[in-house]
């Protein structure tokens, strides 16, 4: 009766969730597709295990409840059964091997660019999380965007991930799984969109007050549209260090576009201190330490500035 | 510091809490004074070293913390029910999920289990007390003071808000400048002292204080699970102690272990945290496994199926628990080989756990199953835990985990294992051993109402969350948009959460109702159970056993009863005086000093922390020169007590 209850609930939830879209199981690129396939493959085995246990459980409870056997029935003394115990050790081991093989294969496959498009050079995009926004740099195209991405379809993208401050996680569920962004470290993640469309990306790892709104949009478009957009973006105002340092302050901001990237001043994958120094009004130039005193006096001013800019 | 910075202000919910705290305190003081109970409270409870009373105090504290953590949970559910809700703001929500997680794991699950271990394990092994009764009281009081220190944060100074995992740099001074995170560090540090002492205490108790006739492989399964848990505690908790100390240095004294600046290593914290944190999961699940084993065996009226396999599977789980910590951050980009290794070790845990599930099922097979409330909780555990377990295997598959990580799929998984494992076990154990503790049973009718409502609510609350995760809802967001399409499942979850709250309230009412109306026990063995704790009379005398019992195998008490039926009555031996430890006020006073020192450190009031630490040291010195070696219970007193108790 319990398993019936659980099963009917399972169905009810399935029906209900039909209205809301299961993004993860509706992949729009080869990375997400491999993951969705792995998930569906494992769900099959899991349902089998659940079914076996639930059926056994229900049968035993129905058959051996006291109301049926009567109060005089005295259960036999059974200490165990070596054969049975070997069976339910070996079968799970086999199931795990069957699950582990594709898991390991997929883990390694995801470290490379998707196979179908591996003849194309991946587009490199540096994705940097800063409380509470996303900065995207296209070093080859020499453009930088804030809180939005444009990518061509059917083209592998190599994201180089880093954080200017708290640890975030870069996640576009329609295109594939997430990976952490960390200060002073660089991680790499291949993603690709197979369909033109607008996808939502976000920070999935808790970063404090503004975490919920730390989101961005991804526009996947045809190669031509993408080229057009790149050219347009290259005409955008130049990114100055002053402007970039404003982005380092805590807060949200609207979508922005610049030509040139911040990589000329700082690589957050190497430098964990940049954003903190900017916030403290300290010099961000490694060689110049004489500015320290002077800048600390400005401390309060810059805090005030940050308030204004971030709202 | 200004007074309005010291007290948390500006939120009507907090003012409400202020008022209720003040009223509760005034009420408690009034009742104690009016009924002239202060002396009774001090001499019978606050200074006790009796494991049974300490266990009861642990459980009372845990139930209070369950209430606090549950209120936090319901506030979160209220906020998430509809999109764009403005019931809580981001900061308040962050504080609430941080305290919810920390309290439920550290100050609810662990003390509840340790409380039951305290009450039951010495009785199960035929001991008159634990190996170090004084230390046991220190354990309780440091836990209690740590919990209180953590809990006052929300009215004084502000709660921590960096999540129960407190990942740096977010939890570091640069990004969390308030005192909240200090409360987390010091509250856990002080409570951690108690846990580590418990680990040592019960390890020695179980190994050295058993009745001589009880072999290791004849110990009741709950005792076995406790023994293995204590070993995990002893290996895991020092890691937490060190990690907390390092972060405390970072925040209070400007060191750079985990900072972004000056070459600190933030990811080192994540590693240290989970090297403790993953074994911690098994610290709260293994005793639960032990309890289910006892209860299922008792109410199926059969000995446990595959006793040895049950023991070895727990040993394997304990070993593996130290080899899987990286699965909490597969997405750190550690590379294919690392992720593959930790995927496989994690999956392997499913094997010994599966063995246990089938052993429980076959304990029921050919049994005579009685559906008491304690048994219902234990039975509901099996299907629910299997759901939590198989989704755990899914999470263990690293390549897929990149999509589950940090989502409600994960939230659903760990609530399925922690609630249907640990919380069901706490409730099952409470119903089962309640007559041992309070000399009356809990009402079965109310118990079953509470059970069905809670279990239905639990599944309604957390099952939809698997789908929310697959729909891309990340954990720890304080609100979402209508366009996200997550509302219908969230409404369901909130409805389930409310049912769980009602189930809990019925349980609390049941405690009151049964205290008033339940018939008192006439035997020490209300369930026709199998292990030695049930051979003690009702109420259990403070020295537990007038004669040490004899264990002639697994299910020692069952064997005794069988022999009695065959007419082999045990011969009556004369009583001998029993040596017992004296009560002491030192543990509670020492822990108050720990509290003072911790509170001083939270606010960096170093005069206060030094004062507190001097106090701690002084109480240690006093204890060192305490030559009280305990006392003997006279034969007359034993005869008198044994006459009064029944059996």
Interface residues (C-beta under 8 A of the other chain):
Chain A: X2 X3 X5 X6 X9 X10 X13 X14 X16 X17 X19 X20 X21 X22 X23 X24 X25 X32 X34 X35 X36 X38 X39 X42 X43 X46 X49 X50 X53 X54 X56 X57 X60 X61 X64 X65 X66 X69 X71 X73 X74 X75 X76 X77 X78 X79 X80 X81 X84 X85 X88 X89 X92 X93 X96 X99 X100 X103 X104 X106 X107 X108 X109 X110 X111 X131 X161 X165 X166 X167 X169 X171 X173 X176 X177 X178 X179 X180 X182 X183 X184 X185 X187 X188 X189 X200 X202 X204 X205 X206 X207 X208 X209 X210 X211 X212 X272 X273 X276 X279
Chain B: X90 X91 X94 X161 X162 X163 X167 X169 X170 X174 X175 X176 X260 X261 X262 X266 X267 X300 X301 X302 X303 X305 X306 X307 X308 X309 X329 X331 X332 X333 X335 X336 X339 X340 X343 X344 X347 X348 X350 X351 X354 X355 X357 X358 X359 X361 X362 X364 X365 X366 X367 X368 X369 X370 X371 X379 X380 X382 X383 X386 X387 X390 X391 X393 X394 X397 X398 X399 X400 X401 X402 X403 X404 X405 X406 X407 X456 X459 X460 X463 X464 X467 X469 X470 X471 X472 X474 X475 X476 X477 X478 X479 X480 X485 X486 X487 X488 X489 X492
